[in-house]
Amino acid sequence: MNTAKFGQTASSVLQGDRVVNIRVLVDPARIDRMATLRDLPLQTPSGATVMLSQVADVREEPGQLELRREDLRQNVAVTARLESRDLGSAMEEIRVKLGHDATLPPGIIEFGGLYQQQQESFHNLMIVMIMAILLVFTVLLLEFRSFLQPLAIVLGAVLALLGTIVALWLTGTSLNIISFMGAIIGVGIVAKNGILMLDFVEQLRASGLSLEEALVGSGRRRLRPVLMTSMAAALGMLPLAYGIGSGADTLKPLAIAVIGALCVSVLLSLVATPTVYFLLMQMIGGGDSKPADQGRRACGAVFR
């Protein structure tokens, strides 16, 4: 059909300093009417010949009012609205179906619109999360003057992302830009609880307690502050998670992501972070050393 209407380059001829293509096409008089166009012969991949009317419905439609071009190529935008499903799964299904179509040459289809904006936003937010974790680690490094406490706190904060993923899965909420922002907020809250724990551990060890006694004592003393701050933040996000109020549906994934991180923050702050810190201290043999000795073994020297 394309060859009959627009021709196919068969050869070229040199005219002066220009190369002019020679195109072979059907006589325009044979396809100038709908009736003759329906009888246009087509050759199938198996070699059989069929009429155009046997494989397609030929009808006349009004011309386009606007032609869009990009890189000197005609561009046709195919748009659609989604209902009762997320954008990611719909795009994956579209990719699979288009991938099975061998008639489409590679590079002819480009995915744009909201999907392209979503991919760019996810990429930018991933960079923001990595930079936030590095900045938190740097601040903790200056605060504790050791690598062990910041490493334990940051590891516990990163594990809080599991709570966010579980909360999104239980509520049937998709991972979108808003829920991604909630995951970043949850990491910051869990890191704050870890600071409360390990900072008091250093105070107890300075008073002469062993590492195990300091960790147990810090867990008992910091249980109430960690529970109060986590519950206050979770209860404050609860109306938003239920979608109460105008515009709450937009920020609902953020609230669910934060609550999911808070639900596991208590376990991480009181169990995971102290456990990681204890194991790191045992690895360097600093379980019975003083805080100053611990800093020298972990960093090589105490920050002055």
Buried (B, 14 or more C-beta within 10 A) or exposed (E): BEEBEEBEEEEEEEEEEEEEEEEEBBEEEEBEEEEEBBEBEBEEEEEEEEEBBEEEEEEEEEEEEEEEEEEEEEEEEEEEEEEEEBBBEBBEEBEEEEEEEEEEEEEEEEEEEEBEEBEEBBEEBEEEBEEBBEEBBEEBBEBBBBBBBBBBBBBBBBBBBEBBBBBBEEBEBEBBBBBBBBBBBBBBBBBBBBBBBBBBBBBBBEEEBEBEBBBBBBBEBBBEBBBEBBEEBBEEBEEBBEEEEEEBEEBBBBBBBBBBBBBBBBBBBBEBBBBBBBEBBEEEEBEEBEBEEBBBBBBEEBEE
